[in-house]
Amino acid sequence: HGGPGFGWGASPRHVERLLDSVKATDAQRSQIRQIAQAAAADLKAQREAGRNLREQQARLFTQPTVDAQAVEALRQQMVAQHDQASRRMSQALLDASRVLTVEQRVQLAERMKARHERMERHHRAPPPEPKG
C-alpha cells in the first residue's frame, strides 16, 4: 500500500479505477500513469529503506545491553526516512493536481475519504465469534 493520498504505490488497476471514476481524459490518464509509476518506484525504495531500519532496530533491542545513543541515532534516521517518503507522496499529489481539474480532485478526495472510513470500520470491527 502506498500510503495516504491518491494511492501511490497502488496497483495499476486501482489507479485505472480511480481515473475511470473521475472520467479522466486519455491525456490525463497518460500523465497520471507516469506520475503514479514514478512515485510507486520511489516509494518502493522507501519501504525497503524503512524495512532495513526496522531490522536494525530489532538488532539493537536484542543486544545484551541496549545502547541508548544508537537507538536515538536510529530513531532520527527513521524520522528522516518517513519525512522523505511523505515529501515524495506530497510531490506526487502536487504533480497530479496540475493534471486533474478541481472537480476531479474533489471526486477523488471523496472516494479516498470513503475508502479510508471503510478501512477504519473494518479494523475496528470485533473479530468474528468462533463457530462450534
N, C-alpha and C positions, 0 to 999 in steps of 0.2 A: 504494500500500500504506500503511495507516495506522500501521504500526509494530507494536511488541510488544503482547502482550495479546490481548484479545478479538477484535480485528480492526477496530478503529475506523477508519473510512475505507474499509473493505472494501465490496464491492458489497452491495446489499440481499439479493441471492440468497445470498451467503455467510453473512450474518447469519441468514437463514432456515434454511439448512442446519445451522448451529450450534444454533439453537433447536430444530429437529427432533431433533437428535442427543441432546438432554437432555430431550426430551418436555416442552417449556415449555407452560404453560397459555396460553389466549388473553389473559388479563390480563397475564401475564409478557411475552408477545410484544409487546403494545402498549407496555408500559413500556420494554422493551429497544429496540424500534424507535426510540422517541423519544430515548432516551439515545444510541443509535448515530448517528442523524441529526444531532443537535446536535453531537456530538463530531466527526463527519465534516466538518461545515461549518466548525467552528473549526479543525480540523487542516488543511483545505484552505487556509485563510488562512495558517496557519503555514508550510505548504510554499511558498506564494508568497513569504512574507517571507524564508524561507531561500534561495530561488532568487535574490531580489534581492540578498541579502548575498553570495552566491557570485559574482554578476555584478560587484559592487563589488570583491570580492577579485581577480577576474581583471583588472579595470581597474587596480587598484593594482600588481599584479605586472608588468603590461606597460608601466608608465611608464619613461622613460629612467633615472630614479633612483627606487628603491623607498623610500618613506617609512616607516621602521620604526614611528614613532609612529602613523601612520594604520593600518598593518597591525595593530598591537596593539589599537587602539581598535575596529577592525572585528572582530577575534577576540573581544573582550569582548562585542560586540553579538551575535555568533554563539552564544556560550555562553549568553547570556541568552535568546536565541530558542529554543535547544534545551531549556533549562530550562522555559520557558513551555509548549512542546509536551509535554514529559514530564509536567508538572503536570496538563495537560488530559487526557492519557491516564489518568493515575492517578485523576483525579476521575471519569472515565467508569467505570473499573473499580470504584471505591467505590460509585458510583450503581448499577451492575449488581449488585454484591454484596448490596445491600439488596433486590433483586427476586428473585434466584435462591436456591434452597436450597443448603446446604453440599454436598449430593450432586451437584447440578447444576454447581456451581462446580468441584468435583473432576473431574467428567467433562470439562468444558470445558478445564481446565488440562491434563489428559492429552491431549486432542485437539490443543491448541496445541503441547504439547511434541513430540508425534509429527510434527506438520506442520513444526515448526522443524527437527527432526532430518532429515526428508526433504529439506528445502531445503538444509541444510548438506551432506548427502551429494551432492546434485545439483551444488552449487557446487564441491565438492572433486573430483568425478569428472574424469578426464582427458578432453580433447576427443577426439571420435571420430577414428579414423585416416582419412586421405583415401583415397577409393576411386580405383583406376585406376592 
